[in-house]
Amino acid sequence: MNRIYTLIRHDWPLHFVLILLNWLPDNVFFMSLRGRVASPFFKKCGRNLILGRNVTFYNPSQIELGNSIYIAYGCWFLGANSLTIEDEVLFGPYVVISPGNHTKLNDSYRFGLPTSKKMNIGKGSWIGAHVSLLEGANIGKGTLIAANSALNTTTENHALYAGTPAKFVKYIGQNEV
């Protein structure tokens, strides 16, 4: 019964809204409109959500969004277990957020039970284009994850991480990129 409620309250309305508004261009007005119309269907959503086109959310009832979040074109979010995105976070195009993983059963990943961990993305962070945040990733405040990186560990605050797997590069000052 709970799964049916979640589908009717969160999943289906959000998918319908995104399909309905995906044909609109990615400009400030329509991206803000897309965010305003989609915001009631998450577990929690702050003000000023800006959504690009072709963004996919699985299990939005497990996703908490803070204020002033920007999500660019083509991002993919899995709300397995719990995904918290704090205020003022930026996501470049084609970011994949997957706090879950597959396990093997009888030498096959197809029917193994999934695992998942809670994921938190700290205030003011910037996740570059084509980044994959995987099970075990937790992003500190004001942290930059460079484009094309894959991360599955906890980061420090105000730091730059890059590569596959993503490694610490340096600390970032107040006005530094």
Buried (B, 14 or more C-beta within 10 A) or exposed (E): EEEEEBEEBBBEBBBEBBEEBEEEEBEEEBBBBBBBBBBEBBBEBBEBBBBBBBBEBBBBBBBBBBBBBBBBBBBBBBBBBBBBBBBBBBBBBBBBBBBBBBEEEEEEEEEBEEEBBEBBBBBBBBBBBBBBBBBEBBBBBBBBBBBBBBBBEEBEBBBBBBEEEBEEEEEBEEEEE
